[in-house]
């Protein structure tokens, strides 16, 4: 589905948007990433996004979450932990290949530069996302690894 870019906007998530954001993450994870994880990894990911402590950190501003909306529908999310580490980046499957992921990363970069004075960001990229992050300018920090059933490549993007 091709979208009208004028109808897409990205902004910080509101308190009531936490649950829909995590539901989007879960649906998208199951569709694209779960196949690369062990059963333990899938369970650990689900435990992570349903952890009430994570939601509390979001509520008090220690876990930044930005949402992309297309015609008022949430179609993508990006979150940051430990200031500059991308924790979650998901775009609804129906909206893939429209530049939404790229724009979410750009919004996070803008926030990190202008509000926190950061000069880079990191991510533990799932196998499905490695190519995307490379296109965005991220470089591998070390080879792919698996921890707690979750397979990822540690990457960094300096700006």
N, C-alpha and C positions, 0 to 999 in steps of 0.2 A: 504494500500500500504506500503510495507516494503521498506526502503531506504538504500542505501549504505552510511554509516556514513562518509566515506572519502570524499563524495561529498557535505557534509553539512558544511557551514561556517557561523559564526556569526560575525558581525562587526557593528560599529556605522553607522547609516543611513547618506546618503548624502542628500543635500538639495532637489534634484529632486526626492527623494524617499518618501517624506512626503505624497503626495497624494496616491500613491499605497499602502502605509502602512495603511492609514486611510480607504481606500477601503477594504483592507483585514480585518481590525478590524470590519467594518460595516457588511460585508458578514458573518463573523464568529459569530458576536453578534446576527444577525438575526436568524441564524441557531440553535444556542445553548442556548442563554440567553434571548432573547426577550420574550419568553413565560413566564418567571418568573417575568416580569416587567409589570407595568400598562402602559396604552397608554402614560401617562405623562412621565413615566420613559424612554420609548423608545425614545420619542421626546427629552428628556433631554440628553440622551446619544448621539443621532445624533447631537444635538446642540453643545455638548462638542467636538466631533471629527471634526466638521466643523468650529469651532470658529477660525477666523483669528488671534486672540491674542495668541492662543495656538501654532499655526504655527510660529508666530513671536518669541515666547519664544524658540521654537526648533531652529530656524535660528540663534538666538544669543547665543545658548548654555545653556539656563536655563531650558530646558526640554529635557532630554537625551532620545534618541531613538536608540535601537539596532535592527537589522534585521537579521533573519536567511534566508539563501539562500541555495537552493538545485538545483544543476545544473543551477545556475544563476537565478532561479525563487525565488522570495520572498515567503517564506512559513510560516513565523512567525515574530512576533514583541514583544518587551517589551519596555516600557517607564517608566521613573522615573521623579517624580516631587518632589519639596521640598526636594531635595537631595536623600532621601532614601525611597520614597513611590512608590510602583509599581502602576502606573496609568492605564496602558493597558498591557495586556498579551493575545495574540491571536495566534493560530496556525491554518492555513488553514485546513479545515475539512478532506481533502484527505490525510493529513500528520499527523493526530492524532495518538497517540500510537507509536511514533518512538523516544521518548525522546527529542523532539525539545523544548517543554515547559520547561523541566528540564534543558536543556542546556542554554536556554535563561535566566532562573533564575540564573544559575551558572555564566553566563557572567555578569549579573547585580551585583551579589555578588562580583565577582572579581574586577569590576570597583569600587564599593563602598569601598571595603577594601583597594585596592592598590592606587587608585587615590584620594579618599576623606577621608580615614582613619575612615570610619564608622564601627560600630560593629553590625549593624542589619538593617533590612528593614521591612516595613509595607505594608499592602495591605487591601483594602476593597473587599473581595472576593465575587463574584456572587455565588448564590446557586450552579450553575453548576460546579464551580471551587473549592469549599470548600474541597472536598476530595483530589484533586490534591495538594492543598497547605498543607494540613495535612501531606501527604506523603513526601512533601519536607521539613518538619520540622517546619512549621508555627504553632503557637498556637493561639487560639481565645483570644481576649482581652475582648470581651463582646458578649452577645447573638446577633443573627441575628436581623437586624432592616431594616426598609424601610424609606427612606428619598427622597422626591421629586420623588416618584414613582420608585425609584431604591432600590432593596433589596440586602443587603450585610451583610457579617460578617467581622468585623474589626479583623485583625490578625497581628502577629509579628513573625519575625524569627531573632533570635540573633545568631551571629557568632563570 
